[in-house]
Amino acid sequence: MKSLHKPVLLNEVLEYLNPRAGQNFIDCTLGGGGHTMAILERIIPNGKILAIDLDKEIINKSKVESQKSKVSDNLILVNDNFANLEKIIAEHNFGSVDGIIVDFGFSSDQIENSERGFSFLRDGPLDMRYDKSQKSIKSKIKNII
Ligand SMILES: C[S@@+](CC[C@H](N)C(=O)[O-])C[C@H]1O[C@@H](n2cnc3c(N)ncnc32)[C@H](O)[C@@H]1O
């Protein structure tokens, strides 16, 4: 997947999870897809990965990209909060799970886009929502200095 984000500790994550052909994994924080894609490469042709992100833009972009790839049948993309993991697993009938990764925080794609309000370097609206369907903080704070 095209992304500015380079996943940290990728080798360590792969060493620890040790994904093998036919296994199933959950990535609770898809982001730029670095961890997901590296796991996918190791679990195809029969393994599956359920990849979740609260950011709808990330999920929509990944859906478009994955449809062009050979691994679309192995990748389930879900726009939701990983706090709802139990519900997500049930909804997608995602049976036995061999490992779960959660890479907390924000991705380089989010921080580099000044309109998202995560940037330390560029001016932009104080937004900082992963999920843009949530109410903006601006509606709660009257005076932002
Ligand atoms: C550090 S990035 C993940 C990078 C990813 N591991 C990669 O290889 O590119 C963290 C991601 O978690 C997502 N996120 C943050 N809080 C979340 C939550 N509660 N539920 C689901 N996704 C969340 C963000 O939108 C962001 O895309």
The ligand as an SDF file (V2000), in Angstrom:
LIG
                    3D

 27 29  0  0  0  0  0  0  0  0999 V2000
    0.9870    4.1180   14.2180 C   0  0  0  0  0  0  0  0  0  0  0  0
   -0.3600    3.9700   13.0530 S   0  0  0  0  0  0  0  0  0  0  0  0
   -0.2770    2.3040   12.5410 C   0  0  0  0  0  0  0  0  0  0  0  0
    0.7790    2.0920   11.4920 C   0  0  0  0  0  0  0  0  0  0  0  0
    0.7550    0.6890   10.9190 C   0  0  0  0  0  0  0  0  0  0  0  0
    1.1330   -0.3170   11.8840 N   0  0  0  0  0  0  0  0  0  0  0  0
    1.6450    0.5720    9.6840 C   0  0  0  0  0  0  0  0  0  0  0  0
    2.3960   -0.4240    9.5640 O   0  0  0  0  0  0  0  0  0  0  0  0
    1.5990    1.4500    8.8190 O   0  0  0  0  0  0  0  0  0  0  0  0
   -1.7640    3.9510   14.1260 C   0  0  0  0  0  0  0  0  0  0  0  0
   -3.1000    3.8300   13.4040 C   0  0  0  0  0  0  0  0  0  0  0  0
   -4.0820    3.5270   14.4030 O   0  0  0  0  0  0  0  0  0  0  0  0
   -5.2910    4.1370   14.0490 C   0  0  0  0  0  0  0  0  0  0  0  0
   -6.0770    4.2300   15.2860 N   0  0  0  0  0  0  0  0  0  0  0  0
   -5.8790    5.0490   16.3590 C   0  0  0  0  0  0  0  0  0  0  0  0
   -6.7710    4.7900   17.3190 N   0  0  0  0  0  0  0  0  0  0  0  0
   -7.5550    3.7570   16.8550 C   0  0  0  0  0  0  0  0  0  0  0  0
   -8.6480    3.0320   17.4040 C   0  0  0  0  0  0  0  0  0  0  0  0
   -9.1070    3.3070   18.6350 N   0  0  0  0  0  0  0  0  0  0  0  0
   -9.2140    2.0580   16.6740 N   0  0  0  0  0  0  0  0  0  0  0  0
   -8.7360    1.7610   15.4300 C   0  0  0  0  0  0  0  0  0  0  0  0
   -7.6960    2.4140   14.8430 N   0  0  0  0  0  0  0  0  0  0  0  0
   -7.1090    3.4020   15.5610 C   0  0  0  0  0  0  0  0  0  0  0  0
   -4.8870    5.4680   13.4560 C   0  0  0  0  0  0  0  0  0  0  0  0
   -5.9050    5.9750   12.6090 O   0  0  0  0  0  0  0  0  0  0  0  0
   -3.6080    5.0930   12.7010 C   0  0  0  0  0  0  0  0  0  0  0  0
   -3.8770    4.8240   11.3560 O   0  0  0  0  0  0  0  0  0  0  0  0
  1  2  1  0
  2  3  1  0
  2 10  1  0
  3  4  1  0
  4  5  1  0
  5  6  1  0
  5  7  1  0
  7  8  2  0
  7  9  1  0
 10 11  1  0
 11 12  1  0
 11 26  1  0
 12 13  1  0
 13 14  1  0
 13 24  1  0
 14 15  1  0
 14 23  1  0
 15 16  2  0
 16 17  1  0
 17 18  1  0
 17 23  2  0
 18 19  1  0
 18 20  2  0
 20 21  1  0
 21 22  2  0
 22 23  1  0
 24 25  1  0
 24 26  1  0
 26 27  1  0
M  CHG  2   2   1   9  -1
M  END
$$$$
